[in-house]
Amino acid sequence: MSGGRAGVYAGKLCWAPMVRAGELPSRLLALQHGCDLVWSPEIVDKKILQTERRVVAGTPTIVEYVVPATLRGKGRQGPGECVFRTAPSLEAESRGLVFQLGSCDAELAVRAALHVVKDVSGIDLNAGCPKHFSVHSGMGAALLSTPDLLCEILEALVQRVGRPHDIPISVKIRLLPEQSATLLLVERLCKTTGISNLTVHCRTRDTRNSAPPDRSYVRQLHEVCQRHGVSLVLNGGIRSRGDYEQVCRDELQLDPTRDLGGMIAESAERNPTVFRRAGPLPWTTYVPQYIREATARGNHLGNTKYMLGRMVPGKSRFYRLFTACKTAESVEKVARELEQASEDPPESSKRPRR
């Protein structure tokens, strides 16, 4: 992606930053099925700064950022902890990966961004996550209450990382309780910091994700962003590419190919093919695809099983089979059974008609 402000994210449909769900195999599968840009899970500045960059031997140039075993603490055995993995040699990942950074300190944010800048396509500051692990130390949605600090961090990232390295800097926020306050904050962010993109989750910090998103003044937010040459990505309640386009055209009367980007979270976690223009694929098709990606990229078994637990319906016998797997080889075996079962016609169709 270019570092220019306008048009970098405009009209793009994106994979949201999600803890555990946003690992390399999931991102690659989404990109293969029409996703334009993928966000990494939020990674805290101090954590990524502990890591060493390593190229994984015997793989298609997978890069890992690993905390050395010597830094893991007393009593913790085994190899270093892998914090972030990417495959910059693969075109889709190299052109479409946005690294989401958790920070509440401008200097640490800059150092963390510089640590990964050559392996990502954009840096995004998390100013929207309401979870305790993010806000308890002033990060995530807590930054909405400290706008001076938020702007300071973004300005530092733009001036010391974005411009020198020709890489876009963006920020993801939530709505404030008052519409007027949200519009004032967005005006300030777009006018003063130099960001390329603003992603707005259309719920407040205290609104549960099960509640409907508030899109009542998205057009006004869009007007503010447009005035300052900043693109806008809409997050919250979007289920698929078709749903995103319908929301843009029918509800907001905006052009999804030019005016407004979209971001999908929970639906994409369950089905990474929701980005397809032809519509999502059934789980019996994309689950074996996911397992092939996970195997090829050496994904951690625990993460693979977590994703299978999200993708495979709980009532299916394959859910129980995957849950019982203890090795990557046993996961692959169940995947082959699933593919074979999907290819076989239902028993009812095999019976001759009388």
Summary of the structure (lengths in Angstrom):
residues: 354
radius of gyration: 21.0
end to end distance: 62.2
largest distance: 77.8
contacts: 1194
relative contact order: 0.13
helix: 45%
strand: 17%
